[in-house]
Amino acid sequence: PEEDGAREAGCRRQRLLDLNRDAARFYYQMLQQPEGRAVQEYLDRRKIRRATAVNFGLGASLDAWDALILAMTKKGYTKSELLEAGLAAMWFGDHVDKFRNRLIFPVIDVRGDVVAFGGRVLDKSEPKYMNSQETPVYSKRRVLYGLNLAKKSKRSNIILCEGNIDVVTLHQAGFDNAVASMGTALTVEQTRLLSRFTKELVLCYDNDNAGKIATERALEILNNSEFSVKVLQLPRRRTEDGELVKQDADDFIKLQGKDAFEALLTGSENGIEFRMAQVAGKYDLSSDEARVAYCEEVSALLAALAN
């Protein structure tokens, strides 16, 4: 009986993986069709070349309620399987496509299986990003977007970014060692996965409060780990109005170029330097009282290091 149960679970898992693969092919084909023109125009605006889109298997979900459902049921999949795979949703008692009118990012694990999807809107509507929920074949804590490609990189380290577009842009610029977590902070399970391919990580999150918090959390997880950790801080850029705004890796590459990013990557500071700088930024170090408070906080930080 136990063997029968395991065999049934294995068949169910393979069925969902087959469905995800066929859905990824459908989205990819739609990007090549006239119906996917809006998504292709979006890629053109973001300066993502066709070869890069092909490399990542990018696709287009149509501005329709059930385009994917109709295509997959014709292949023999059931609506309940589409629900279980996170490709369909219930809307007022009816089944509808979960991803509609979006740029589609298939999420491929290190074995080469399509396990999930991410979708980005083409306009300013919310939510900007939509990711597959947890399914029998997908746990976001255990998967990193782009690692199926980054594991082949000849670079000695792996760059951790925030978004799918950042990963795509970095790979296109020659930094084929970039990966991103799928809507979650770095997890212990992801670090175990990364340890199979590198011993050096570079954290490259957005230079805003959320990005700094994500960097701090990642450093906490990686503290006293086997990894050598560096932090690449992207400088803020000044708008035409003179306002300083954050920029992500995608912005920086497009505005400053890949050589400028390579220079930042080479000069990135190690994790403890970043954390000390964050502590120093909280104090006015021209005053004695603030310097004493800084010394107290930073000494506690240093005392926690194993080295």
GUGUKOL-892949 format. One record per residue (C-alpha): x, y, z; residue in three letters. Coordinates in pm, 1 decimal. Example, Ala and Ser with C-alpha at 12.3 -4.5 7.8 and 13.67 -1.06 7.14 Angstrom:
<recs>
<xx 1230.0	yy -450.0	zz 780.0	resn ALA>;
<xx 1367.0	yy -106.0	zz 714.0	resn SER>;
</recs>
This chain:
<recs>
<xx 0.0	yy 0.0	zz 0.0	resn PRO>;
<xx 281.9	yy 244.0	zz 79.0	resn GLU>;
<xx 442.5	yy 173.6	zz -257.0	resn GLU>;
<xx 110.7	yy 231.1	zz -431.8	resn ASP>;
<xx 73.1	yy 565.8	zz -253.4	resn GLY>;
<xx 423.7	yy 674.6	zz -348.5	resn ALA>;
<xx 366.9	yy 571.5	zz -709.9	resn ARG>;
<xx 39.4	yy 767.2	zz -720.9	resn GLU>;
<xx 205.5	yy 1077.6	zz -574.7	resn ALA>;
<xx 486.4	yy 1046.4	zz -827.7	resn GLY>;
<xx 240.2	yy 1022.1	zz -1116.2	resn CYS>;
<xx 48.8	yy 1325.4	zz -987.8	resn ARG>;
<xx 371.5	yy 1525.7	zz -958.0	resn ARG>;
<xx 479.8	yy 1432.7	zz -1309.9	resn GLN>;
<xx 135.1	yy 1525.4	zz -1441.7	resn ARG>;
<xx 167.7	yy 1876.8	zz -1295.4	resn LEU>;
<xx 521.5	yy 1914.3	zz -1430.9	resn LEU>;
<xx 395.8	yy 1815.1	zz -1777.0	resn ASP>;
<xx 115.1	yy 2070.4	zz -1745.8	resn LEU>;
<xx 359.4	yy 2344.8	zz -1646.1	resn ASN>;
<xx 585.6	yy 2258.0	zz -1940.7	resn ARG>;
<xx 295.2	yy 2272.6	zz -2187.2	resn ASP>;
<xx 170.1	yy 2598.8	zz -2033.5	resn ALA>;
<xx 519.1	yy 2750.6	zz -2068.5	resn ALA>;
<xx 524.0	yy 2647.5	zz -2435.1	resn ARG>;
<xx 179.6	yy 2802.2	zz -2485.4	resn PHE>;
<xx 287.2	yy 3134.3	zz -2330.1	resn TYR>;
<xx 609.9	yy 3128.9	zz -2535.1	resn TYR>;
<xx 418.3	yy 3069.2	zz -2858.6	resn GLN>;
<xx 174.4	yy 3350.4	zz -2776.2	resn MET>;
<xx 466.8	yy 3592.5	zz -2751.7	resn LEU>;
<xx 551.8	yy 3511.8	zz -3113.9	resn GLN>;
<xx 191.6	yy 3568.1	zz -3231.6	resn GLN>;
<xx 15.0	yy 3897.2	zz -3314.7	resn PRO>;
<xx -190.6	yy 3852.8	zz -2995.1	resn GLU>;
<xx 128.9	yy 3889.0	zz -2793.3	resn GLY>;
<xx 231.8	yy 4216.0	zz -2956.2	resn ARG>;
<xx 169.5	yy 4423.2	zz -2639.7	resn ALA>;
<xx 410.0	yy 4206.8	zz -2439.9	resn VAL>;
<xx 670.9	yy 4218.5	zz -2719.0	resn GLN>;
<xx 644.5	yy 4597.9	zz -2726.2	resn GLU>;
<xx 697.7	yy 4601.7	zz -2350.1	resn TYR>;
<xx 1013.0	yy 4389.7	zz -2392.6	resn LEU>;
<xx 1131.8	yy 4630.3	zz -2662.2	resn ASP>;
<xx 1080.5	yy 4924.1	zz -2423.9	resn ARG>;
<xx 1280.4	yy 4742.0	zz -2155.8	resn ARG>;
<xx 1552.5	yy 4671.7	zz -2417.5	resn LYS>;
<xx 1531.9	yy 4296.1	zz -2369.0	resn ILE>;
<xx 1658.2	yy 4130.9	zz -2684.9	resn ARG>;
<xx 1488.8	yy 3837.4	zz -2851.9	resn ARG>;
<xx 1779.9	yy 3601.6	zz -2784.9	resn ALA>;
<xx 1754.1	yy 3681.3	zz -2414.2	resn THR>;
<xx 1377.9	yy 3624.5	zz -2414.1	resn ALA>;
<xx 1432.3	yy 3287.9	zz -2581.8	resn VAL>;
<xx 1704.5	yy 3194.2	zz -2330.9	resn ASN>;
<xx 1465.8	yy 3251.7	zz -2039.5	resn PHE>;
<xx 1162.9	yy 3113.1	zz -2222.7	resn GLY>;
<xx 968.9	yy 3436.9	zz -2168.1	resn LEU>;
<xx 607.7	yy 3433.9	zz -2280.0	resn GLY>;
<xx 284.1	yy 3630.6	zz -2304.2	resn ALA>;
<xx -47.6	yy 3566.4	zz -2134.4	resn SER>;
<xx -335.7	yy 3702.1	zz -2338.3	resn LEU>;
<xx -587.1	yy 3965.0	zz -2231.6	resn ASP>;
<xx -857.5	yy 3697.4	zz -2210.7	resn ALA>;
<xx -1036.3	yy 3510.0	zz -1934.5	resn TRP>;
<xx -966.6	yy 3149.9	zz -2034.4	resn ASP>;
<xx -715.2	yy 3131.1	zz -2321.4	resn ALA>;
<xx -478.0	yy 2899.9	zz -2132.1	resn LEU>;
<xx -760.4	yy 2688.7	zz -1987.1	resn ILE>;
<xx -902.4	yy 2622.0	zz -2334.5	resn LEU>;
<xx -559.8	yy 2534.8	zz -2475.9	resn ALA>;
<xx -469.2	yy 2299.3	zz -2190.1	resn MET>;
<xx -805.7	yy 2122.1	zz -2168.7	resn THR>;
<xx -771.2	yy 2048.7	zz -2541.3	resn LYS>;
<xx -448.0	yy 1869.2	zz -2449.9	resn LYS>;
<xx -634.3	yy 1653.2	zz -2199.4	resn GLY>;
<xx -564.4	yy 1836.6	zz -1873.3	resn TYR>;
<xx -854.1	yy 1898.6	zz -1635.0	resn THR>;
<xx -960.0	yy 2228.0	zz -1478.2	resn LYS>;
<xx -890.4	yy 2082.5	zz -1135.2	resn SER>;
<xx -531.3	yy 2012.7	zz -1244.8	resn GLU>;
<xx -499.4	yy 2371.5	zz -1367.0	resn LEU>;
<xx -621.1	yy 2489.2	zz -1026.6	resn LEU>;
<xx -376.9	yy 2262.0	zz -845.6	resn GLU>;
<xx -88.0	yy 2387.4	zz -1060.4	resn ALA>;
<xx -176.9	yy 2749.0	zz -981.5	resn GLY>;
<xx -253.3	yy 2827.7	zz -1345.4	resn LEU>;
<xx -625.8	yy 2883.8	zz -1295.0	resn ALA>;
<xx -837.4	yy 3053.5	zz -1029.2	resn ALA>;
<xx -1202.7	yy 3055.5	zz -931.5	resn MET>;
<xx -1400.4	yy 3369.3	zz -1016.5	resn TRP>;
<xx -1766.5	yy 3381.2	zz -915.9	resn PHE>;
<xx -1791.6	yy 3003.9	zz -941.5	resn GLY>;
<xx -1612.9	yy 2974.8	zz -1276.5	resn ASP>;
<xx -1256.3	yy 2883.2	zz -1376.1	resn HIS>;
<xx -1042.4	yy 3164.7	zz -1520.7	resn VAL>;
<xx -676.7	yy 3200.0	zz -1616.7	resn ASP>;
<xx -470.4	yy 3322.2	zz -1321.7	resn LYS>;
<xx -221.1	yy 3508.1	zz -1543.1	resn PHE>;
<xx -386.1	yy 3749.2	zz -1787.7	resn ARG>;
<xx -228.1	yy 4022.9	zz -2000.1	resn ASN>;
<xx 116.5	yy 3982.2	zz -1846.7	resn ARG>;
<xx 476.7	yy 3914.5	zz -1937.0	resn LEU>;
<xx 534.6	yy 3556.7	zz -1821.3	resn ILE>;
<xx 852.5	yy 3427.1	zz -1655.1	resn PHE>;
<xx 864.2	yy 3045.4	zz -1633.8	resn PRO>;
<xx 1041.0	yy 2938.1	zz -1314.8	resn VAL>;
<xx 1272.0	yy 2647.1	zz -1394.3	resn ILE>;
<xx 1447.3	yy 2448.3	zz -1122.6	resn ASP>;
<xx 1803.6	yy 2317.2	zz -1140.8	resn VAL>;
<xx 1679.0	yy 1987.2	zz -1287.0	resn ARG>;
<xx 1523.4	yy 2173.6	zz -1580.7	resn GLY>;
<xx 1158.0	yy 2129.3	zz -1478.6	resn ASP>;
<xx 912.7	yy 2419.8	zz -1507.2	resn VAL>;
<xx 778.7	yy 2436.5	zz -1150.3	resn VAL>;
<xx 602.8	yy 2776.0	zz -1140.4	resn ALA>;
<xx 543.1	yy 3109.2	zz -1314.5	resn PHE>;
<xx 582.7	yy 3477.8	zz -1249.8	resn GLY>;
<xx 384.7	yy 3744.3	zz -1432.6	resn GLY>;
<xx 442.3	yy 4119.6	zz -1467.9	resn ARG>;
<xx 179.0	yy 4370.7	zz -1572.4	resn VAL>;
<xx 242.0	yy 4587.8	zz -1876.3	resn LEU>;
<xx 103.2	yy 4907.1	zz -1724.2	resn ASP>;
<xx 73.3	yy 5068.0	zz -1378.9	resn LYS>;
<xx -199.5	yy 4836.0	zz -1249.9	resn SER>;
<xx -161.2	yy 4631.6	zz -930.9	resn GLU>;
<xx -31.7	yy 4388.7	zz -834.4	resn PRO>;
<xx 273.3	yy 4462.5	zz -1046.7	resn LYS>;
<xx 409.1	yy 4109.9	zz -998.1	resn TYR>;
<xx 209.3	yy 3791.3	zz -955.6	resn MET>;
<xx 372.1	yy 3459.5	zz -868.8	resn ASN>;
<xx 244.3	yy 3103.2	zz -853.5	resn SER>;
<xx 127.9	yy 2990.3	zz -512.9	resn GLN>;
<xx 278.2	yy 2687.3	zz -340.9	resn GLU>;
<xx 190.4	yy 2365.1	zz -524.0	resn THR>;
<xx 290.5	yy 1997.7	zz -497.4	resn PRO>;
<xx 582.6	yy 2074.6	zz -734.7	resn VAL>;
<xx 676.5	yy 2424.7	zz -613.7	resn TYR>;
<xx 799.5	yy 2564.0	zz -283.4	resn SER>;
<xx 920.4	yy 2921.8	zz -315.5	resn LYS>;
<xx 1156.7	yy 2870.3	zz -19.8	resn ARG>;
<xx 1349.2	yy 2611.0	zz -220.9	resn ARG>;
<xx 1372.1	yy 2772.5	zz -566.1	resn VAL>;
<xx 1569.1	yy 3065.0	zz -708.5	resn LEU>;
<xx 1475.4	yy 3225.4	zz -1038.6	resn TYR>;
<xx 1755.1	yy 3195.2	zz -1295.0	resn GLY>;
<xx 1964.6	yy 2940.3	zz -1104.1	resn LEU>;
<xx 1909.5	yy 2684.5	zz -1381.2	resn ASN>;
<xx 2119.5	yy 2918.1	zz -1600.3	resn LEU>;
<xx 2346.5	yy 3074.8	zz -1336.5	resn ALA>;
<xx 2475.8	yy 2734.9	zz -1223.5	resn LYS>;
<xx 2655.6	yy 2711.0	zz -1562.2	resn LYS>;
<xx 2831.7	yy 3047.7	zz -1521.5	resn SER>;
<xx 3211.4	yy 3061.7	zz -1529.8	resn LYS>;
<xx 3206.6	yy 3347.3	zz -1276.5	resn ARG>;
<xx 3316.3	yy 3249.8	zz -927.6	resn SER>;
<xx 3020.9	yy 3400.2	zz -741.3	resn ASN>;
<xx 2642.6	yy 3432.1	zz -763.4	resn ILE>;
<xx 2458.3	yy 3766.5	zz -753.2	resn ILE>;
<xx 2132.1	yy 3775.7	zz -557.1	resn LEU>;
<xx 1882.5	yy 4031.7	zz -693.1	resn CYS>;
<xx 1526.4	yy 4128.1	zz -603.1	resn GLU>;
<xx 1335.4	yy 4090.0	zz -929.6	resn GLY>;
<xx 1302.8	yy 3871.2	zz -1236.1	resn ASN>;
<xx 1369.4	yy 4163.7	zz -1472.4	resn ILE>;
<xx 1694.7	yy 4238.4	zz -1288.0	resn ASP>;
<xx 1809.0	yy 3880.7	zz -1349.4	resn VAL>;
<xx 1714.9	yy 3892.0	zz -1718.7	resn VAL>;
<xx 1890.6	yy 4226.8	zz -1773.2	resn THR>;
<xx 2205.9	yy 4119.0	zz -1588.6	resn LEU>;
<xx 2232.0	yy 3795.7	zz -1788.0	resn HIS>;
<xx 2187.1	yy 3994.2	zz -2109.2	resn GLN>;
<xx 2472.3	yy 4226.2	zz -2002.3	resn ALA>;
<xx 2704.8	yy 3931.8	zz -1942.7	resn GLY>;
<xx 2645.4	yy 3875.0	zz -1571.4	resn PHE>;
<xx 2508.3	yy 3526.3	zz -1619.2	resn ASP>;
<xx 2550.9	yy 3446.4	zz -1248.7	resn ASN>;
<xx 2245.5	yy 3646.8	zz -1132.4	resn ALA>;
<xx 1945.4	yy 3489.8	zz -956.2	resn VAL>;
<xx 1642.0	yy 3615.1	zz -762.3	resn ALA>;
<xx 1408.2	yy 3478.7	zz -498.5	resn SER>;
<xx 1041.6	yy 3458.9	zz -592.3	resn MET>;
<xx 866.6	yy 3717.0	zz -376.7	resn GLY>;
<xx 1034.7	yy 3606.4	zz -54.3	resn THR>;
<xx 1339.7	yy 3700.3	zz 150.2	resn ALA>;
<xx 1642.8	yy 3474.0	zz 125.4	resn LEU>;
<xx 1576.3	yy 3143.6	zz 303.9	resn THR>;
<xx 1798.1	yy 2879.8	zz 463.8	resn VAL>;
<xx 1676.6	yy 2628.1	zz 204.8	resn GLU>;
<xx 1789.1	yy 2859.4	zz -76.8	resn GLN>;
<xx 2134.7	yy 2900.8	zz 79.8	resn THR>;
<xx 2171.4	yy 2521.7	zz 91.4	resn ARG>;
<xx 2082.3	yy 2509.2	zz -276.5	resn LEU>;
<xx 2331.7	yy 2785.8	zz -358.8	resn LEU>;
<xx 2610.0	yy 2608.8	zz -166.4	resn SER>;
<xx 2609.4	yy 2338.1	zz -434.3	resn ARG>;
<xx 2728.8	yy 2588.0	zz -696.4	resn PHE>;
<xx 2931.1	yy 2862.5	zz -523.3	resn THR>;
<xx 3095.4	yy 2970.4	zz -199.1	resn LYS>;
<xx 3070.6	yy 3345.7	zz -267.8	resn GLU>;
<xx 2748.5	yy 3549.0	zz -276.9	resn LEU>;
<xx 2695.3	yy 3912.4	zz -376.9	resn VAL>;
<xx 2379.0	yy 4076.4	zz -243.1	resn LEU>;
<xx 2245.2	yy 4331.3	zz -491.2	resn CYS>;
<xx 1909.3	yy 4449.7	zz -361.1	resn TYR>;
<xx 1741.2	yy 4784.7	zz -431.0	resn ASP>;
<xx 1888.1	yy 5083.1	zz -246.9	resn ASN>;
<xx 1568.4	yy 5168.5	zz -55.0	resn ASP>;
<xx 1446.8	yy 5083.1	zz 294.0	resn ASN>;
<xx 1291.2	yy 4755.0	zz 181.0	resn ALA>;
<xx 1612.6	yy 4659.4	zz 1.9	resn GLY>;
<xx 1827.1	yy 4744.3	zz 304.2	resn LYS>;
<xx 1600.6	yy 4537.8	zz 529.9	resn ILE>;
<xx 1623.1	yy 4246.3	zz 284.3	resn ALA>;
<xx 2003.3	yy 4280.3	zz 283.5	resn THR>;
<xx 2017.0	yy 4280.2	zz 665.4	resn GLU>;
<xx 1797.7	yy 3968.7	zz 682.3	resn ARG>;
<xx 2010.4	yy 3790.1	zz 425.2	resn ALA>;
<xx 2328.0	yy 3880.1	zz 617.2	resn LEU>;
<xx 2174.8	yy 3742.5	zz 937.0	resn GLU>;
<xx 2100.3	yy 3411.4	zz 765.1	resn ILE>;
<xx 2447.4	yy 3401.7	zz 610.2	resn LEU>;
<xx 2626.6	yy 3502.0	zz 933.1	resn ASN>;
<xx 2887.9	yy 3238.7	zz 1025.3	resn ASN>;
<xx 2797.1	yy 3039.4	zz 713.3	resn SER>;
<xx 3040.0	yy 2880.0	zz 469.0	resn GLU>;
<xx 2981.3	yy 3164.6	zz 221.3	resn PHE>;
<xx 3200.5	yy 3463.4	zz 157.3	resn SER>;
<xx 2943.0	yy 3744.2	zz 135.3	resn VAL>;
<xx 2968.4	yy 4085.1	zz -30.4	resn LYS>;
<xx 2715.3	yy 4366.0	zz -65.2	resn VAL>;
<xx 2683.2	yy 4564.0	zz -386.9	resn LEU>;
<xx 2508.2	yy 4893.6	zz -311.9	resn GLN>;
<xx 2356.3	yy 5060.0	zz -615.5	resn LEU>;
<xx 2388.1	yy 5439.4	zz -593.2	resn PRO>;
<xx 2076.1	yy 5651.6	zz -606.5	resn ARG>;
<xx 2027.9	yy 5849.0	zz -925.9	resn ARG>;
<xx 1923.1	yy 6209.5	zz -964.5	resn ARG>;
<xx 1612.8	yy 6283.5	zz -1173.4	resn THR>;
<xx 1570.5	yy 6584.0	zz -1403.8	resn GLU>;
<xx 1392.1	yy 6755.2	zz -1112.6	resn ASP>;
<xx 1698.6	yy 6702.7	zz -893.9	resn GLY>;
<xx 1535.4	yy 6438.5	zz -677.4	resn GLU>;
<xx 1744.1	yy 6141.6	zz -564.1	resn LEU>;
<xx 1560.5	yy 5815.7	zz -631.5	resn VAL>;
<xx 1646.2	yy 5447.4	zz -590.4	resn LYS>;
<xx 1752.0	yy 5239.9	zz -885.8	resn GLN>;
<xx 1760.9	yy 4864.8	zz -929.0	resn ASP>;
<xx 2012.1	yy 4659.1	zz -1127.2	resn ALA>;
<xx 1797.3	yy 4686.4	zz -1440.9	resn ASP>;
<xx 1794.5	yy 5070.4	zz -1418.6	resn ASP>;
<xx 2166.0	yy 5089.8	zz -1347.1	resn PHE>;
<xx 2270.8	yy 4866.4	zz -1637.4	resn ILE>;
<xx 2054.2	yy 5060.2	zz -1883.0	resn LYS>;
<xx 2165.6	yy 5406.1	zz -1763.8	resn LEU>;
<xx 2530.6	yy 5345.1	zz -1666.7	resn GLN>;
<xx 2627.3	yy 5039.8	zz -1869.3	resn GLY>;
<xx 2775.6	yy 4701.2	zz -1789.7	resn LYS>;
<xx 3130.1	yy 4834.2	zz -1732.1	resn ASP>;
<xx 3003.8	yy 5058.4	zz -1452.0	resn ALA>;
<xx 2824.3	yy 4760.7	zz -1296.1	resn PHE>;
<xx 3139.3	yy 4549.4	zz -1324.6	resn GLU>;
<xx 3328.4	yy 4822.8	zz -1138.3	resn ALA>;
<xx 3067.3	yy 4821.4	zz -861.3	resn LEU>;
<xx 3082.7	yy 4442.8	zz -846.4	resn LEU>;
<xx 3460.8	yy 4446.0	zz -813.4	resn THR>;
<xx 3449.8	yy 4709.9	zz -539.8	resn GLY>;
<xx 3158.5	yy 4565.4	zz -343.7	resn SER>;
<xx 3212.4	yy 4564.5	zz 32.8	resn GLU>;
<xx 3192.8	yy 4260.7	zz 252.4	resn ASN>;
<xx 2886.7	yy 4196.5	zz 466.9	resn GLY>;
<xx 3028.2	yy 4326.0	zz 795.4	resn ILE>;
<xx 3146.1	yy 4650.5	zz 631.2	resn GLU>;
<xx 2792.6	yy 4705.1	zz 503.8	resn PHE>;
<xx 2638.6	yy 4643.7	zz 846.5	resn ARG>;
<xx 2889.6	yy 4875.6	zz 1016.7	resn MET>;
<xx 2809.2	yy 5148.2	zz 762.4	resn ALA>;
<xx 2437.3	yy 5103.2	zz 830.2	resn GLN>;
<xx 2499.9	yy 5146.7	zz 1203.9	resn VAL>;
<xx 2719.1	yy 5454.0	zz 1145.1	resn ALA>;
<xx 2444.1	yy 5608.5	zz 932.4	resn GLY>;
<xx 2217.9	yy 5620.3	zz 1239.1	resn LYS>;
<xx 2449.9	yy 5853.9	zz 1434.3	resn TYR>;
<xx 2596.7	yy 6202.8	zz 1405.9	resn ASP>;
<xx 2958.0	yy 6101.2	zz 1457.4	resn LEU>;
<xx 3070.8	yy 6459.3	zz 1513.8	resn SER>;
<xx 2936.7	yy 6440.4	zz 1871.5	resn SER>;
<xx 3100.9	yy 6246.2	zz 2154.4	resn ASP>;
<xx 2771.9	yy 6102.5	zz 2281.6	resn GLU>;
<xx 2681.9	yy 5970.3	zz 1936.1	resn ALA>;
<xx 3029.4	yy 5819.9	zz 1889.9	resn ARG>;
<xx 2998.6	yy 5636.3	zz 2222.3	resn VAL>;
<xx 2653.9	yy 5505.0	zz 2121.4	resn ALA>;
<xx 2793.8	yy 5398.3	zz 1785.3	resn TYR>;
<xx 3083.9	yy 5217.7	zz 1953.1	resn CYS>;
<xx 2846.2	yy 5031.9	zz 2185.4	resn GLU>;
<xx 2622.7	yy 4915.9	zz 1899.9	resn GLU>;
<xx 2900.1	yy 4826.5	zz 1656.8	resn VAL>;
<xx 3101.0	yy 4638.3	zz 1922.2	resn SER>;
<xx 2797.1	yy 4420.2	zz 1992.0	resn ALA>;
<xx 2777.5	yy 4354.6	zz 1617.1	resn LEU>;
<xx 3146.7	yy 4261.1	zz 1598.0	resn LEU>;
<xx 3129.9	yy 4045.5	zz 1910.7	resn ALA>;
<xx 2871.6	yy 3825.9	zz 1740.9	resn ALA>;
<xx 3119.8	yy 3727.4	zz 1468.1	resn LEU>;
<xx 3281.4	yy 3387.3	zz 1496.5	resn ALA>;
<xx 3602.5	yy 3511.5	zz 1332.8	resn ASN>;
</recs>
